[in-house]
């Protein structure tokens, strides 16, 4: 089969490291390899541009809920963020700039969607199938991210709808919502940002809500010119701000894992915010969560509640029974006539199609190995899958801290492994099954009483088996410490 050459135009190809995905993690991994003097690698990207989540999510109001000083690489501070919380367009520009400035772009193979990867036991390489052909790699790094495959609910009649439908992560910018009857299905972070933007220009807005979300006041503001000038001239000031924000975000672990009762202080703030913005007691009752704050993703907005309080808006709590040709019918028999349906229904986190495409020893896929409950040692290595590392894999997201912090921890760990393999003349490394299983048990024990597991909600954090496969079970500083050096003793190593 024709494959990928060094110039990306065909021919048999082999590379030392293959990175799948050109989002934050993939770009960060590439920068680190280059810094370590390793230039024999590819970044395989299915799209025609880099950016990952921040390329795909372009819906109105799209913005990060982690402060910009922290939502960036530690090695590439940006003194020119325009807002306290970065906008989608600025994050995408930032990633493109990092890729250019650090020499990553020549290593990216755009249009190389990976359809399969299989471990070759005899040659001890990964055989990777892409849209442009086959290549082999000694080490495979999965940087796809968990929020990449949109989840659209399987509802009766969904194929019959005569209007326009799209997922929030695949926003149809060619479709004008002005004057339309629009439904937003879902109440997660994306919906909270979409609703105020859409409500201003549609004839009617119907929010289909299964579970209300806790909404905190939004502290976002413009970064002043004085602050930007100071960050440019005195970079240490931005590092200090970054450190302070990190500690504040890290403190949320106290209310999520240490003692979920501590979340009640923030619940009072959220309740006061709701009372001030929603004077209608009936609507306020619909929007009041019954679970502990933090059980679902905490959102921030000063306009979401106000948008839902407008005469043209309606919050519908009856479950959806079916999609009809003209709209949505709810469990009470009422049909809501619509022109457009926006699915703000999240992503396929635990049943990502890529899990069935990666085959380790004996041909077993990740999907088969995990049985619906993804696991990974330190969030990155999987028993039975030699030379495979996941960046921000299962149980590595750091509570309400920056995912970039977790990603850099993994990048450091994988880079350490690659260096160790070269130094020791090792061909394969594979986490020991007993280490893998022990870490999974440790994670489940430490998360057992967390707000995510015991907060009284049904969230996407828990898989079909009830296991929490998203969060790191503690402070992210612990993740950083445990990944500072590659712990070769936890792995089986085979010489070259």
BAVEX-232180 format. One line per 2 residues: for each residue x, y, z of C-alpha. Coordinates in steps of 0.25 Angstrom, whole numbers. Example, Ala and Ser with C-alpha at 12.3 -4.5 7.8 and 13.67 -1.06 7.14 Angstrom:
BEGIN
49:-18:31  55:-4:29
END
This chain:
BEGIN
0:0:0  5:14:-3
9:21:10  14:35:15
28:40:12  35:50:19
29:61:10  15:55:12
13:52:-3  13:37:-3
23:26:-3  26:16:8
29:24:21  34:21:35
36:31:46  41:30:60
29:36:67  15:38:61
6:48:68  -9:47:65
-16:61:66  -11:75:64
-18:82:75  -12:87:88
-6:73:92  -1:69:79
6:83:76  12:83:90
17:69:88  24:73:75
30:85:82  36:77:93
42:66:83  48:77:75
54:83:88  60:70:91
67:69:78  57:59:72
52:63:58  48:49:53
33:50:55  20:53:49
7:60:54  -5:53:47
-16:63:46  -30:59:39
-34:73:36  -27:84:27
-23:92:38  -18:91:53
-26:95:65  -34:83:70
-45:86:79  -43:101:76
-43:99:61  -56:91:61
-64:99:72  -68:112:65
-82:114:70  -86:128:74
-80:132:88  -70:121:88
-60:124:99  -51:117:109
-55:117:124  -41:116:129
-33:129:130  -24:132:118
-12:134:126  -13:119:130
-20:114:117  -7:114:110
7:107:109  16:110:121
27:111:110  20:121:101
13:132:109  4:141:102
4:155:107  -6:160:97
-19:153:101  -30:163:99
-39:157:111  -38:150:124
-44:138:118  -39:135:104
-48:135:92  -48:123:82
-42:131:71  -31:136:79
-28:122:85  -27:117:70
-18:128:66  -9:126:78
-8:111:74  -4:114:60
6:124:65  12:114:74
13:104:63  20:114:54
29:120:64  34:106:69
36:100:55  25:89:56
17:92:44  27:85:34
24:72:42  9:73:41
2:64:31  -11:70:28
-23:62:22  -17:49:29
-29:44:36  -24:31:44
-34:20:41  -26:9:49
-13:6:56  -8:-8:59
4:-13:67  13:-21:59
18:-32:69  29:-37:59
35:-23:55  31:-16:68
25:-4:61  11:2:60
5:1:46  -4:13:44
-14:14:33  -17:28:29
-26:35:18  -13:36:10
-7:23:12  1:14:22
13:18:31  20:11:42
25:17:55  33:12:67
24:21:77  10:25:75
4:37:83  -11:39:84
-14:54:84  -28:53:79
-35:59:91  -48:55:97
-56:66:92  -55:63:77
-66:54:73  -80:60:74
-91:53:81  -105:54:75
-116:47:83  -122:35:76
-137:40:76  -148:34:68
-151:41:56  -139:50:55
-137:47:41  -151:52:37
-148:66:42  -151:76:30
-143:88:36  -128:90:39
-120:82:49  -106:83:54
-97:80:66  -91:92:73
-77:87:69  -81:87:55
-88:100:54  -94:104:41
-90:118:38  -96:118:25
-110:117:31  -116:129:36
-124:128:49  -131:142:48
-146:141:50  -146:126:52
-152:117:62  -140:111:68
-138:100:78  -125:98:87
-124:84:92  -115:82:105
-111:91:116  -96:89:117
-85:99:115  -87:101:100
-102:104:102  -99:114:113
-91:122:103  -100:119:91
-113:123:97  -111:138:99
-104:140:85  -116:133:78
-127:138:86  -124:152:81
-127:149:66  -138:138:66
-153:139:66  -154:129:77
-144:121:85  -147:108:92
-137:102:102  -139:87:104
-134:84:118  -132:71:124
-124:76:136  -122:90:140
-108:95:141  -101:103:152
-97:117:147  -88:126:154
-86:141:151  -76:143:140
-64:151:144  -59:152:129
-54:166:125  -44:173:115
-29:172:118  -25:186:119
-14:192:110  -6:195:123
-6:180:127  -2:176:113
9:185:113  14:181:127
13:166:122  22:169:110
32:177:118  32:169:130
29:155:127  31:151:142
18:158:145  10:149:136
16:137:141  12:142:155
-2:144:151  -2:130:144
3:124:157  -8:131:166
-19:127:156  -13:112:157
-14:112:172  -28:118:172
-33:107:161  -26:96:169
-33:100:182  -46:95:176
-41:81:179  -44:84:193
-59:84:190  -59:73:179
-51:62:185  -46:66:199
-60:70:205  -72:72:195
-79:80:206  -70:91:204
-77:94:190  -88:100:198
-81:113:199  -81:114:184
-95:109:183  -100:121:191
-93:130:181  -100:123:169
-114:123:176  -112:138:179
-108:140:164  -121:132:160
-130:140:169  -125:154:164
-126:150:149  -139:142:149
-150:149:156  -161:139:151
-162:128:162  -167:118:152
-156:120:143  -146:120:154
-151:107:160  -148:101:146
-134:106:146  -130:102:160
-121:90:161  -124:79:171
-110:73:171  -98:78:178
-90:89:171  -78:83:163
-85:70:160  -86:75:146
-77:85:139  -79:99:146
-83:110:136  -81:125:136
-90:135:130  -97:148:133
-106:147:121  -111:133:120
-122:134:131  -126:148:125
-128:142:111  -137:131:116
-145:141:123  -149:148:110
-163:147:105  -158:140:92
-151:129:101  -157:116:107
-150:106:116  -156:92:113
-153:81:124  -162:70:118
-154:59:112  -153:58:97
-161:47:92  -158:48:77
-154:58:66  -165:60:56
-165:66:42  -168:80:47
-161:80:61  -160:72:74
-171:65:82  -169:64:97
-174:54:106  -187:62:109
-191:60:95  -188:75:91
-181:77:78  -172:89:77
-171:94:63  -157:98:59
-148:103:48  -135:99:53
-130:90:64  -116:92:70
-111:79:78  -102:84:89
-102:70:94  -87:68:97
-77:58:91  -74:43:90
-64:42:101  -65:28:105
-69:22:92  -60:30:83
-59:22:70  -44:23:70
-44:13:82  -48:2:72
-38:5:62  -25:4:71
-21:-11:73  -10:-15:82
-4:-29:86  -12:-40:80
-21:-31:72  -29:-26:84
-35:-12:82  -35:-1:92
-50:-3:92  -50:-17:95
-39:-16:106  -47:-5:113
-61:-11:112  -67:3:113
-58:8:124  -46:15:119
-34:13:128  -19:17:127
-7:17:136  -5:32:140
-15:35:130  -6:31:118
-1:17:117  -10:4:115
-6:-10:118  -5:-19:105
-2:-7:96  13:-5:95
19:8:92  6:15:92
3:28:100  -9:36:102
-8:51:105  -19:55:115
-24:41:114  -34:34:124
-34:40:139  -24:52:136
-33:64:135  -30:73:146
-43:77:153  -46:91:149
-32:94:146  -25:96:132
-25:84:123  -12:90:117
-5:87:131  -9:72:130
-5:72:116  9:77:118
11:67:130  8:56:120
17:62:109  28:63:119
26:48:123  25:43:109
38:51:105  45:45:116
41:31:111  46:34:97
59:38:103  60:26:112
57:17:100  69:23:92
79:23:104  76:9:108
75:3:94  60:-1:97
51:-5:86  38:-6:94
32:-1:107  19:-6:113
13:-3:126  12:-15:135
-2:-21:137  -1:-20:152
3:-6:152  -8:-2:142
-18:-9:151  -13:-3:164
-14:11:158  -28:8:154
-32:3:168  -25:15:174
-33:25:165  -46:18:167
-44:19:182  -40:33:183
-51:38:174  -62:29:181
-67:40:190  -64:52:181
-75:62:176  -74:56:162
-78:42:167  -87:45:179
-92:59:176  -106:54:172
-106:57:157  -104:48:144
-93:54:136  -84:50:125
-72:48:135  -78:35:138
-77:24:128  -88:13:125
-82:4:136  -83:16:146
-68:18:146  -62:32:146
-52:32:135  -50:47:134
-44:53:146  -30:52:152
-32:47:167  -26:59:174
-18:71:172  -11:73:159
2:76:166  2:61:169
0:58:154  12:67:151
21:61:162  17:47:157
20:50:143  33:58:145
42:46:141  39:33:133
38:22:144  44:11:136
42:1:147  27:1:144
29:-4:130  33:-16:123
44:-13:114  50:-21:102
63:-18:96  65:-14:82
END
